[in-house]
Amino acid sequence: MISKKLLVATNNQGKLKEYNVLLAEVPFTLVSLAHEGIDVDVEETGGTFKENAVLKASEYTAMSSLITLADDSGLEVDALGGEPGIMSARYAGEEAAGADLLNYLLTKIKGVPWEKRTARFICVIAIAIPGEDVKLCDGRCDGYITYQAKGINGFGYDPIFYIPELDKTMAELTIKEKNGVSHRAKAAQAARKLLMNFP
């Protein structure tokens, strides 16, 4: 019998906390890599969000023998030809984070008019079940890149990602609002249905 633990393939406590809310009703106990004593970093060598999510889910389920959820997500900006994409976290260099990441992207699209600042957040969740094919769920959230950062919630590119229907950046949303529109929430909704129906 397969364990009723669900390994969430991350050591990011913020992401784990988010998944504990998004997957609250599933009949599994969510555990992290650290909780299971796994300190191996699976290298993201895929060329797409899907490939990286599948790679991580497959490798970690092989290591743990647990049902494993892994995601890959990022920002695609049309004016940059879809960049930063799978390089979202490392776009301004391996060590860059926070304001440096935002400023780097804003500099890259300086002078681009509002109507051409369209962008989307993409999230692909892969669920690997020992001995079975990997299941995939995805979500997206469309918006625009602002001219300056606004809001203090969220992380990553949230302060410069404007959602027209809410008239706010992702970083100005409450957790409840974010979980109603975000790319990760939409992918998790599909994953939740899949996990709820798991035998």
Secondary structure as UniProt FT lines:
FT   STRAND          5..8
FT   HELIX           13..22
FT   TURN            23..25
FT   STRAND          29..32
FT   TURN            33..37
FT   HELIX           49..64
FT   STRAND          67..77
FT   HELIX           78..80
FT   TURN            81..82
FT   HELIX           85..90
FT   TURN            91..92
FT   TURN            94..95
FT   HELIX           99..108
FT   TURN            109..111
FT   HELIX           114..116
FT   STRAND          118..128
FT   TURN            130..131
FT   STRAND          135..145
FT   TURN            156..157
FT   HELIX           158..160
FT   STRAND          161..163
FT   TURN            164..167
FT   STRAND          168..169
FT   HELIX           170..172
FT   HELIX           175..181
FT   HELIX           183..196
//
